[in-house]
Amino acid sequence: MNKSFYEEFLINNIPRVLTQLDRDPDSPTFGSCDRNYWHLKIRDFSSAILQQISLVLAIISKKQFKENIYYNNPEIINLIHGILNFWRKIQLRDGSFNEYYPNEHAFPPTAFSLFAVSETYRRLNLQDESIMKAMDRAAVCLSENFELKACNQEIASIAALYSYYLNSDRNWVLKSVKTKLVQVLGLQSKEGWFPEYGGADLGYLSVSFDFLAEYFYLSRDDTVIKPLEKILKFISHFCHPDRTFGGEYGSRNTIYLMPNGIETMISLEYPLASAVKNFIFNGEAHKNFLNSIDDRYFSHYILHSFARALEKEAFSYVKSHPGQSLPCELEHFKFFSASGLLTFKKKNIYGIISLKKGGLLKIFKNDNEIFSDYGYRYCQNKFISVTNWHDNEYKFQAADLKNIHVEGFFKCVKMQVPSTLKHMVLRILSVIFGKIMINFLKKQMIFKNRQTKTKFVRNISINDSEILIEDKIFPAGLLKNFHSAPPYSLRHVASGNFFYPSELIMYEKISVKQIKSPLKVTKKIDTEIGKITITDEKL
C-alpha cells in the first residue's frame, strides 16, 4: 500500500513544529510553542495561538503507520502535558488569550487554542481539573463575543465550544453553539462563501470549511450539510491546473487549502470532494505548493488539519469516480457576481478574474500558469495607490467572455513600517486600553485606505486564441512611478505572502516615470504560442 499523502506531509513537517516548542522539562517556559519567546527571546510574551501544536501531537501519538516515530511515545505525551499546562498559565483573567501583543484579549487565539486543547484533552482521556477550569473560562469568553468580519474565526469558536461541550456536558455551552451557528450560517453567501473582511477569500474559506465540517463530524448536526455542500462547490472552481489553489484574487490573498473539510465530505460520499483531494493532495508531498507555508501557520491550524484528515481517511468513501472532473478540466464560464470572481475554461486555457480587485487575473495553459496581471500602482509621497485593493464599490459586469468590464478609482494605502517608538507606544497603550486596541490596529493595517481621484477602466475580451486587455487610466494630477503591480497585496494578512511559483514568471511590464494625461495600455496574450505584447499610448 502506498503511503498516504497526509502521512508523508505530516512526517516531513512535524519536526518544524516541534522545533517551535520548548521541550526542556526544567525550563520555566516548558510547553511554550512560541520560539520567538522562549528561545530567541525577541518577544516578551508567548503567543497562545501557537499552542495548537498539542493537537497535532495528540493525533500522531495515537496513529500507527510506517515511519511514525511519535506513535505511543511517552515523551510526546509529556510534551503534550507541558503544552496544555503552559496554555493554562498564560490565560488572561477573562478567559481570553494574547496573539500579537500583551493584554490583547483576542478572539482568534481563544477560539483556535480552545479547540486544540479541548480535542487533545478528549482524545487522550485526560483528567485535570485545572485544565478543565481554564477551558471553561475560555468557553465563557467565546460565548459572550461574536466575530463578524472574519467568519473563519467564528466558525472555529463553534467547533471549539462543541468540543468543550463533549468534555463538560454543560447545557449552556450547547445553547451558545446553537445561537452562534444560526448567526454565522445567516452570513453565508448563496454562492457558498463566508465573508472575510468584506469578500470571498479561498484560503480562509477552507478554514471555515474545515471547522464547520469538524463541528458536523463531532455533532452529526445535519443543518450544516447544505452549507458544506455550497462551500465544496465554490472552492472546486479555484483548483488550478498546476495543482495549486487560491491566490491574490481573494479578499485576503491566501493560497492554501486545508484538507480536513475535504476528507469529511469524502466520508459523506461526495464525489466532488474525492476529485479535489485527488487533484490537490496527491503525488509527492515534499513537492506540494503547501510547503511554502511558514512555521507559524504550521503550528497554527494547518498541520492539525492534516492530522485530522488522516484520522478520517481510513473511514472515507474510497469508491472511484472516473467521470468526476473539476471545473478547471471542463469548458465553462462561471461568474460569481456576489464575490466578483469569474472562472472559465476555453480549449486548453483556464483563467480566473477578480473584478472586485480591479480585474486582476491569472491565466493557465494546460498545466502551467502563463500570465498574471495584478493591475497597477503608483507612488506618491509615503503612499502607494493601487487598483487591486478589494473594493465593493467597483462597478463591473461580465455578460460573457468577450464582454468583461470593471471600473473604479485607485486606492491609496500607506505601508506600515515597524519601529522602536511604535512598539513602545503599542506596549503602553495595550496596558491602558487592552483589547480596544485590536480594532484600532485593524483599521490601520487592514481596513484603512483612501480613494484617490485617479480613475481606471479595464475591458477584457477572451477569444479562441487571444486574450485582449484594454486599460484606460485617467490621472487627476501628476502620477510618479506608474507601473504594473507585483503579486503582493498591500492589505495586511498574517497568513498571506507565502511564496508562490508564479511569482517567478517573467514578461514585459509597464513602467512609466510619470504621467499627467490619460493613458491607454493594451495587453495581448496569444494563447497559441504564449506570446505577450504590451503597448501604451496617450489618449
URHUMO-V678373 format. One line per field, one symbol per residue. phi: phi as a letter, one per 30 degrees, with the letter a starting at -180 (. if undefined). psi: psi as a letter, one per 30 degrees, with the letter a starting at -180 (. if undefined). burial: b if it has 16 or more other ideal C-beta (glycine too) atoms within 10 Angstrom, else e. A space follows every 10 residues. Layout:
# URHUMO-V678373
phi->???
psi->???
burial->???
This chain:
# URHUMO-V678373
phi->.dddededdd ddceeddddd cdcddcddce jdccddddcd hcbcacdddd ddeededddd dcccaeiddc dhcedddddd ddddddeddc ddedjdbcbc adidhddedd ddddeddddd eddchdbbdd ddddddddde dddcbbcddb dedddddddd ddddeddchc ddddddeddd ddddddcddd djccdbhjac bddddddeee ddddededch dddcddeded dedddddcdd edicailddd dbidbbbddd dddddddcic eddddddddc cbidddcddd dddddddddd dddddddddd ededcddcdd bdddbcedcb dabbccddci cbbabbhccb bbbcddbiie bbbcchcbdc abbcibbbcb hccccbccdd bdcecbaada dcbcbbblce ccbcdccdae dddddedddd ddchdddedd ddddcbcdab ddcdcbbbbb bccdbacccc cbccddadcc hdaddddbdd ddbecciddb eddcdcadbd bbdabbcebc ccbccdddci dbcbbbadd
psi->klkkeeeeee eefeeeeeff kjgjffkfgk fkgjefdfef hgkglkjfff fffeeeeeef ffjklkgiff khjeeeeeee eeeeeeeeeg klegfalkef lkgehleefe eeeeeeeeee eeeghljjee eeeeeeeeee eefflkjefj feeeeeeeee eeeeeeefhk efeeeeeeee eeeefffklf fflkkjhgak keefefeeee feeeeeeefh jfffeeeeee eeeefffgjl fghlkaaffl fgglhljkfe eeeefefghj eeeeeeefee ilakeffkff ffkleefefb feefeeeeee efefgljfkl iffjlleffk kljjjjeefg kkllkjbgkk lkkjffhggk lkkkkcgkkf kkkgblllkj bglkklfgkj jffkklliea ffikkklakk kkkkkkklle eeeeeeeeee eefbfffeee eeeefefklk klgkllkkkk kjaegkkkkk kkkikfakkk hklkklhkkf kkjeglgkkk efffkklklk jkekkflkkk kkkkjjfefg kkkklklk.
burial->eeebbbbbbb bebbeebbeb bbeeeeeebb bbbbbbbbbe eeeebbbbbb bbbbbbbbbb bebebeebeb eeeeebeebb bbbbebbbeb bbeebbbbbb bebbbbbbbb bbbbbbbbbb bebbebeeee bbebbbbbbe bbbebebeeb bbbbbbbbbb bbbbbebbee eebbebbeeb beebbeebee bbbbbbbebb bbbbbbbbbb bbbbbbbebe beebbebbbb bbebbbbbbb bbbbbbbbbb bbbbbbbbbb bbbbbbbbeb bbbbbbbbbb beeebeebbb eebeebbbbb bbbbbbbbbb bbbeebeeee eeeeebbbee eeeebbeebb bbbbbbeebb bbbbbbbbbb bbbbbeeebb bbbbbbbbeb eebbbbbbbb beebebebee beebbbbbbb bbbeeeeeee eeeeebeebb eeebbebbee beeeeeeebe ebebebbbbb ebeeeebebe bebebeeebe ebebbebebb bbbbbbbbeb ebeeeebeeb ebeebeeebe bebebebeee ebebebeee
